[in-house]
Amino acid sequence: MLKNTLITLISLTVATVLSLLFVHFGNGTTSVAIIYILAVVFVARYSDGYLPGIVASFIGVICVNYVFTYPYMHLNFTMAGYPVTFAGMIIISTLISTMTSHLKLQSKIINEREKLLMEAEKEAMRANLLRAISHDLRTPLTGMIGASSTYLENQDSLSREEKEKLVQNIYDDSNWLLHMVENLLTITRIKTNDTPIHKTSELLEEVVGEAVQRFRARFPQAQVQVEIPDELILISVDATLIEQVLINLLENAFFHGDPSSPIELKVSEEKGQTVFRVIDYGPGIDEALLPHIFDGSPSSPGTGGDSRKGMGIGLSICKTIITAHGGTINASNHKNGAQFTFCLPAQEEENHES
C-alpha cells in the first residue's frame, strides 16, 4: 500500500512540475495532458494492482482542469469542448492504466510458469542423474566384487596370468569409478553455483594437448589423431573443465567406437566460434537416444561399445560445462560412426592483441 501511494504521489508531482515548466517557457498547454498520461502509465507499470493507475487517471484529469485550464485554480467542466476533452482524457488514461496492469499481470503469470517449468526440468535432470549413477556405478562395483571374490576363493588354483587379469579388472573398474565420481562432483558444484566458471585466456593448442595427454596416459592403447589450426588461437575458458569435456568425449569414442580405428579430434574456427569435433568409427548412436543423450540417461544395452561403461554422467557433465561457457553441444551420426561437436564463443579480438 505504501509503495503504491509513494509511486503515485511522486509520478504525479513530477508530471505537475514538468507541466508547469512547459507552460512557463511558453510551450502552451497542449503537452500537459500527454505528460499526465505518461505519469499514469508509469504508475500502472510500477505499482501493484489496477487501482493506483485508475486513481492516478482521475487525479491527473483534475490537475489538468484545476491548474492548467482557464479559469486557473478553479474546477470548471462546463466550458465548451472541455467535457468531451476531459472525458476523452480520463477514458484514455483509464484504458492505458488497465491495459498496462493487465500486461504486467500476464507477464508475472508467464514468469511464474517459466519458473515452474525450470523446476520441473531440474527435477527431471536429478532423476536422470540418479538413473545414470545407478547404471554407471553399480555395474563396475559388481564387477569388482565378483573379481575380488573369485580371487579370494580360488587363489590357490588360479594361474599367475589369471590372477593378474582379475587384479587388472579391479584396477580398471576402480579408475572408472573414480572418474565417474569426479564427473558427478563437478556437475553438482556447477549446478549449485558452488564452483563458478573462472575463464582465462588460454592457448587452444595447450588445452587440447593437455587433454589428449591425460587421455593417453589413462588409455595407452587408444589412437587419437588431432587436427588443429596452425595459427595461435586464444580461447576464453576454464581450461580444466574444457579438458574434462574433451577427455569425456574421447573416452566415449574409445569405449563405443571401433578400438582398431583412430579417434579423430578436429578443431576449427567457424563464424566467430571455436568448434571442436570428436569423431569415432563404430556402430554409431541409436537414433532413439540422440534427442536425450545429454540428459544424464544411461545408454541402452546393446547400442554398441561396452554397456557397463555408459556415458550418462559423462555426457551430462559435458553439456553442463559447455552451457556454462555460453556454448552449445550436440551429437550426430556419420556413415561410419558417431560425432560429438561442441562450439565455444571465439576470443574477443582485443584479447588477441593484449
Contacts in CASP RR format, 6 or more apart in sequence:
PFRMAT RR
TARGET T0000
AUTHOR 0000-0000-0000
METHOD contacts of the structure
MODEL  1
MLKNTLITLISLTVATVLSLLFVHFGNGTTSVAIIYILAVVFVARYSDGY
LPGIVASFIGVICVNYVFTYPYMHLNFTMAGYPVTFAGMIIISTLISTMT
SHLKLQSKIINEREKLLMEAEKEAMRANLLRAISHDLRTPLTGMIGASST
YLENQDSLSREEKEKLVQNIYDDSNWLLHMVENLLTITRIKTNDTPIHKT
SELLEEVVGEAVQRFRARFPQAQVQVEIPDELILISVDATLIEQVLINLL
ENAFFHGDPSSPIELKVSEEKGQTVFRVIDYGPGIDEALLPHIFDGSPSS
PGTGGDSRKGMGIGLSICKTIITAHGGTINASNHKNGAQFTFCLPAQEEE
NHES
3 47 0 8 1.000
3 48 0 8 1.000
4 47 0 8 1.000
4 48 0 8 1.000
4 49 0 8 1.000
4 51 0 8 1.000
4 52 0 8 1.000
7 42 0 8 1.000
7 43 0 8 1.000
7 46 0 8 1.000
7 47 0 8 1.000
7 52 0 8 1.000
8 43 0 8 1.000
8 47 0 8 1.000
8 52 0 8 1.000
8 53 0 8 1.000
8 55 0 8 1.000
8 56 0 8 1.000
8 59 0 8 1.000
11 39 0 8 1.000
11 40 0 8 1.000
11 42 0 8 1.000
11 43 0 8 1.000
11 56 0 8 1.000
12 36 0 8 1.000
12 39 0 8 1.000
12 43 0 8 1.000
12 56 0 8 1.000
12 59 0 8 1.000
12 60 0 8 1.000
12 63 0 8 1.000
14 39 0 8 1.000
15 35 0 8 1.000
15 36 0 8 1.000
15 38 0 8 1.000
15 39 0 8 1.000
15 60 0 8 1.000
15 63 0 8 1.000
16 63 0 8 1.000
16 67 0 8 1.000
18 35 0 8 1.000
19 29 0 8 1.000
19 31 0 8 1.000
19 32 0 8 1.000
19 35 0 8 1.000
19 36 0 8 1.000
19 64 0 8 1.000
19 67 0 8 1.000
19 68 0 8 1.000
20 67 0 8 1.000
22 28 0 8 1.000
22 29 0 8 1.000
22 31 0 8 1.000
22 32 0 8 1.000
22 35 0 8 1.000
23 29 0 8 1.000
23 32 0 8 1.000
23 68 0 8 1.000
29 68 0 8 1.000
29 69 0 8 1.000
32 64 0 8 1.000
32 68 0 8 1.000
33 64 0 8 1.000
33 89 0 8 1.000
36 60 0 8 1.000
36 61 0 8 1.000
36 63 0 8 1.000
36 64 0 8 1.000
36 89 0 8 1.000
36 93 0 8 1.000
37 89 0 8 1.000
37 92 0 8 1.000
37 93 0 8 1.000
37 96 0 8 1.000
39 56 0 8 1.000
39 60 0 8 1.000
40 53 0 8 1.000
40 56 0 8 1.000
40 57 0 8 1.000
40 60 0 8 1.000
40 93 0 8 1.000
40 96 0 8 1.000
40 97 0 8 1.000
41 96 0 8 1.000
41 97 0 8 1.000
41 100 0 8 1.000
43 52 0 8 1.000
43 53 0 8 1.000
43 56 0 8 1.000
43 97 0 8 1.000
44 50 0 8 1.000
44 52 0 8 1.000
44 53 0 8 1.000
44 56 0 8 1.000
44 96 0 8 1.000
44 97 0 8 1.000
44 98 0 8 1.000
44 100 0 8 1.000
44 101 0 8 1.000
44 104 0 8 1.000
45 100 0 8 1.000
45 104 0 8 1.000
47 53 0 8 1.000
49 101 0 8 1.000
49 105 0 8 1.000
50 97 0 8 1.000
50 98 0 8 1.000
50 101 0 8 1.000
53 94 0 8 1.000
53 97 0 8 1.000
53 101 0 8 1.000
54 94 0 8 1.000
54 97 0 8 1.000
54 98 0 8 1.000
56 93 0 8 1.000
56 97 0 8 1.000
57 90 0 8 1.000
57 93 0 8 1.000
57 94 0 8 1.000
57 97 0 8 1.000
58 90 0 8 1.000
60 93 0 8 1.000
61 86 0 8 1.000
61 89 0 8 1.000
61 90 0 8 1.000
61 93 0 8 1.000
62 75 0 8 1.000
64 86 0 8 1.000
64 89 0 8 1.000
65 75 0 8 1.000
65 76 0 8 1.000
65 77 0 8 1.000
65 82 0 8 1.000
65 86 0 8 1.000
66 73 0 8 1.000
66 74 0 8 1.000
66 75 0 8 1.000
67 73 0 8 1.000
69 76 0 8 1.000
69 79 0 8 1.000
69 82 0 8 1.000
70 76 0 8 1.000
70 79 0 8 1.000
76 82 0 8 1.000
77 83 0 8 1.000
77 86 0 8 1.000
124 295 0 8 1.000
125 295 0 8 1.000
125 296 0 8 1.000
125 316 0 8 1.000
128 295 0 8 1.000
128 296 0 8 1.000
128 297 0 8 1.000
128 316 0 8 1.000
129 184 0 8 1.000
129 187 0 8 1.000
129 296 0 8 1.000
129 313 0 8 1.000
129 316 0 8 1.000
131 296 0 8 1.000
131 297 0 8 1.000
131 298 0 8 1.000
132 296 0 8 1.000
132 297 0 8 1.000
132 298 0 8 1.000
132 312 0 8 1.000
132 313 0 8 1.000
132 316 0 8 1.000
133 180 0 8 1.000
133 184 0 8 1.000
133 313 0 8 1.000
134 298 0 8 1.000
135 298 0 8 1.000
135 299 0 8 1.000
135 310 0 8 1.000
135 312 0 8 1.000
136 180 0 8 1.000
136 298 0 8 1.000
136 309 0 8 1.000
136 310 0 8 1.000
136 311 0 8 1.000
136 312 0 8 1.000
136 313 0 8 1.000
137 177 0 8 1.000
137 180 0 8 1.000
139 307 0 8 1.000
139 308 0 8 1.000
140 173 0 8 1.000
140 176 0 8 1.000
140 177 0 8 1.000
140 308 0 8 1.000
140 309 0 8 1.000
141 173 0 8 1.000
141 177 0 8 1.000
143 169 0 8 1.000
143 173 0 8 1.000
144 169 0 8 1.000
144 170 0 8 1.000
144 173 0 8 1.000
144 174 0 8 1.000
147 166 0 8 1.000
147 167 0 8 1.000
147 169 0 8 1.000
147 170 0 8 1.000
147 173 0 8 1.000
148 166 0 8 1.000
148 170 0 8 1.000
150 158 0 8 1.000
150 166 0 8 1.000
151 158 0 8 1.000
151 163 0 8 1.000
151 166 0 8 1.000
151 167 0 8 1.000
155 163 0 8 1.000
158 166 0 8 1.000
175 218 0 8 1.000
176 309 0 8 1.000
179 251 0 8 1.000
180 313 0 8 1.000
180 314 0 8 1.000
182 244 0 8 1.000
183 244 0 8 1.000
183 248 0 8 1.000
183 313 0 8 1.000
183 314 0 8 1.000
183 317 0 8 1.000
184 313 0 8 1.000
184 317 0 8 1.000
186 195 0 8 1.000
186 241 0 8 1.000
186 244 0 8 1.000
186 317 0 8 1.000
186 320 0 8 1.000
186 321 0 8 1.000
187 313 0 8 1.000
187 316 0 8 1.000
187 317 0 8 1.000
187 320 0 8 1.000
188 194 0 8 1.000
189 195 0 8 1.000
190 197 0 8 1.000
190 320 0 8 1.000
190 321 0 8 1.000
190 324 0 8 1.000
191 320 0 8 1.000
197 238 0 8 1.000
197 241 0 8 1.000
197 324 0 8 1.000
197 325 0 8 1.000
198 238 0 8 1.000
199 236 0 8 1.000
199 237 0 8 1.000
199 238 0 8 1.000
199 325 0 8 1.000
200 236 0 8 1.000
200 237 0 8 1.000
200 238 0 8 1.000
200 239 0 8 1.000
201 234 0 8 1.000
201 235 0 8 1.000
201 236 0 8 1.000
201 347 0 8 1.000
201 351 0 8 1.000
201 354 0 8 1.000
202 234 0 8 1.000
202 235 0 8 1.000
202 236 0 8 1.000
202 237 0 8 1.000
202 239 0 8 1.000
203 232 0 8 1.000
203 233 0 8 1.000
203 234 0 8 1.000
204 228 0 8 1.000
204 229 0 8 1.000
204 232 0 8 1.000
204 233 0 8 1.000
204 234 0 8 1.000
204 235 0 8 1.000
204 267 0 8 1.000
204 274 0 8 1.000
205 228 0 8 1.000
205 232 0 8 1.000
205 233 0 8 1.000
206 239 0 8 1.000
207 235 0 8 1.000
207 237 0 8 1.000
207 239 0 8 1.000
207 242 0 8 1.000
207 243 0 8 1.000
207 246 0 8 1.000
208 226 0 8 1.000
208 228 0 8 1.000
208 246 0 8 1.000
208 265 0 8 1.000
208 267 0 8 1.000
209 226 0 8 1.000
210 239 0 8 1.000
210 243 0 8 1.000
211 242 0 8 1.000
211 243 0 8 1.000
211 246 0 8 1.000
211 247 0 8 1.000
211 250 0 8 1.000
212 224 0 8 1.000
212 226 0 8 1.000
212 246 0 8 1.000
212 250 0 8 1.000
212 265 0 8 1.000
214 243 0 8 1.000
214 247 0 8 1.000
215 222 0 8 1.000
215 224 0 8 1.000
215 246 0 8 1.000
215 247 0 8 1.000
215 250 0 8 1.000
215 251 0 8 1.000
216 222 0 8 1.000
216 224 0 8 1.000
218 247 0 8 1.000
218 251 0 8 1.000
219 251 0 8 1.000
219 254 0 8 1.000
221 259 0 8 1.000
222 250 0 8 1.000
222 254 0 8 1.000
222 259 0 8 1.000
222 263 0 8 1.000
223 261 0 8 1.000
223 262 0 8 1.000
223 263 0 8 1.000
224 250 0 8 1.000
224 262 0 8 1.000
224 263 0 8 1.000
224 264 0 8 1.000
224 265 0 8 1.000
225 262 0 8 1.000
225 263 0 8 1.000
225 264 0 8 1.000
225 265 0 8 1.000
226 265 0 8 1.000
226 266 0 8 1.000
227 264 0 8 1.000
227 265 0 8 1.000
227 266 0 8 1.000
227 267 0 8 1.000
228 266 0 8 1.000
228 267 0 8 1.000
229 267 0 8 1.000
229 268 0 8 1.000
229 269 0 8 1.000
233 269 0 8 1.000
233 274 0 8 1.000
233 347 0 8 1.000
234 347 0 8 1.000
234 351 0 8 1.000
234 352 0 8 1.000
235 242 0 8 1.000
235 274 0 8 1.000
235 344 0 8 1.000
235 346 0 8 1.000
235 347 0 8 1.000
236 345 0 8 1.000
236 347 0 8 1.000
236 348 0 8 1.000
236 351 0 8 1.000
237 325 0 8 1.000
237 344 0 8 1.000
238 321 0 8 1.000
238 325 0 8 1.000
241 321 0 8 1.000
241 324 0 8 1.000
241 325 0 8 1.000
242 321 0 8 1.000
242 325 0 8 1.000
242 344 0 8 1.000
244 317 0 8 1.000
244 321 0 8 1.000
245 317 0 8 1.000
245 318 0 8 1.000
245 321 0 8 1.000
245 322 0 8 1.000
245 342 0 8 1.000
246 265 0 8 1.000
246 276 0 8 1.000
246 278 0 8 1.000
248 311 0 8 1.000
248 314 0 8 1.000
248 315 0 8 1.000
248 317 0 8 1.000
248 318 0 8 1.000
249 278 0 8 1.000
249 318 0 8 1.000
249 340 0 8 1.000
250 263 0 8 1.000
250 265 0 8 1.000
250 278 0 8 1.000
251 309 0 8 1.000
251 311 0 8 1.000
252 278 0 8 1.000
252 280 0 8 1.000
252 311 0 8 1.000
252 314 0 8 1.000
252 315 0 8 1.000
252 340 0 8 1.000
253 263 0 8 1.000
253 278 0 8 1.000
253 279 0 8 1.000
253 280 0 8 1.000
253 338 0 8 1.000
253 340 0 8 1.000
254 263 0 8 1.000
254 280 0 8 1.000
255 305 0 8 1.000
255 306 0 8 1.000
255 309 0 8 1.000
255 310 0 8 1.000
255 311 0 8 1.000
256 280 0 8 1.000
256 282 0 8 1.000
256 283 0 8 1.000
256 284 0 8 1.000
256 285 0 8 1.000
256 299 0 8 1.000
256 303 0 8 1.000
256 304 0 8 1.000
256 305 0 8 1.000
256 306 0 8 1.000
256 311 0 8 1.000
256 338 0 8 1.000
257 280 0 8 1.000
257 281 0 8 1.000
257 282 0 8 1.000
257 283 0 8 1.000
257 284 0 8 1.000
257 304 0 8 1.000
257 305 0 8 1.000
257 337 0 8 1.000
257 338 0 8 1.000
258 280 0 8 1.000
258 281 0 8 1.000
258 282 0 8 1.000
261 280 0 8 1.000
261 281 0 8 1.000
261 282 0 8 1.000
262 281 0 8 1.000
263 278 0 8 1.000
263 279 0 8 1.000
263 280 0 8 1.000
264 277 0 8 1.000
264 278 0 8 1.000
264 279 0 8 1.000
264 280 0 8 1.000
265 276 0 8 1.000
265 277 0 8 1.000
265 278 0 8 1.000
265 279 0 8 1.000
266 276 0 8 1.000
266 277 0 8 1.000
266 279 0 8 1.000
267 274 0 8 1.000
267 275 0 8 1.000
267 276 0 8 1.000
267 277 0 8 1.000
268 274 0 8 1.000
268 275 0 8 1.000
268 277 0 8 1.000
269 275 0 8 1.000
269 346 0 8 1.000
270 343 0 8 1.000
272 345 0 8 1.000
272 346 0 8 1.000
273 327 0 8 1.000
273 343 0 8 1.000
273 344 0 8 1.000
273 345 0 8 1.000
273 346 0 8 1.000
274 343 0 8 1.000
274 344 0 8 1.000
274 345 0 8 1.000
274 346 0 8 1.000
274 347 0 8 1.000
275 341 0 8 1.000
275 342 0 8 1.000
275 343 0 8 1.000
276 341 0 8 1.000
276 342 0 8 1.000
276 343 0 8 1.000
276 344 0 8 1.000
277 339 0 8 1.000
277 340 0 8 1.000
277 341 0 8 1.000
278 339 0 8 1.000
278 340 0 8 1.000
278 341 0 8 1.000
279 334 0 8 1.000
279 337 0 8 1.000
279 338 0 8 1.000
279 339 0 8 1.000
280 337 0 8 1.000
280 338 0 8 1.000
280 339 0 8 1.000
281 336 0 8 1.000
281 337 0 8 1.000
282 304 0 8 1.000
282 336 0 8 1.000
282 337 0 8 1.000
282 338 0 8 1.000
283 303 0 8 1.000
283 304 0 8 1.000
283 305 0 8 1.000
283 337 0 8 1.000
284 304 0 8 1.000
284 333 0 8 1.000
284 337 0 8 1.000
284 338 0 8 1.000
285 293 0 8 1.000
285 303 0 8 1.000
285 331 0 8 1.000
285 332 0 8 1.000
285 333 0 8 1.000
285 338 0 8 1.000
286 300 0 8 1.000
286 303 0 8 1.000
287 333 0 8 1.000
288 300 0 8 1.000
289 297 0 8 1.000
289 299 0 8 1.000
289 300 0 8 1.000
289 303 0 8 1.000
290 331 0 8 1.000
290 332 0 8 1.000
290 333 0 8 1.000
293 315 0 8 1.000
293 331 0 8 1.000
294 315 0 8 1.000
294 316 0 8 1.000
294 318 0 8 1.000
294 319 0 8 1.000
294 329 0 8 1.000
294 331 0 8 1.000
295 316 0 8 1.000
296 312 0 8 1.000
296 313 0 8 1.000
296 314 0 8 1.000
296 315 0 8 1.000
296 316 0 8 1.000
297 312 0 8 1.000
298 310 0 8 1.000
298 312 0 8 1.000
299 307 0 8 1.000
299 310 0 8 1.000
299 311 0 8 1.000
299 312 0 8 1.000
301 307 0 8 1.000
315 331 0 8 1.000
318 329 0 8 1.000
318 340 0 8 1.000
318 342 0 8 1.000
319 329 0 8 1.000
322 328 0 8 1.000
322 329 0 8 1.000
322 342 0 8 1.000
322 344 0 8 1.000
323 329 0 8 1.000
325 344 0 8 1.000
325 345 0 8 1.000
326 344 0 8 1.000
326 345 0 8 1.000
327 342 0 8 1.000
327 343 0 8 1.000
327 344 0 8 1.000
327 345 0 8 1.000
328 342 0 8 1.000
328 343 0 8 1.000
329 340 0 8 1.000
329 341 0 8 1.000
329 342 0 8 1.000
329 343 0 8 1.000
330 340 0 8 1.000
330 341 0 8 1.000
330 342 0 8 1.000
331 338 0 8 1.000
331 339 0 8 1.000
331 340 0 8 1.000
331 341 0 8 1.000
332 338 0 8 1.000
332 339 0 8 1.000
332 341 0 8 1.000
333 339 0 8 1.000
END
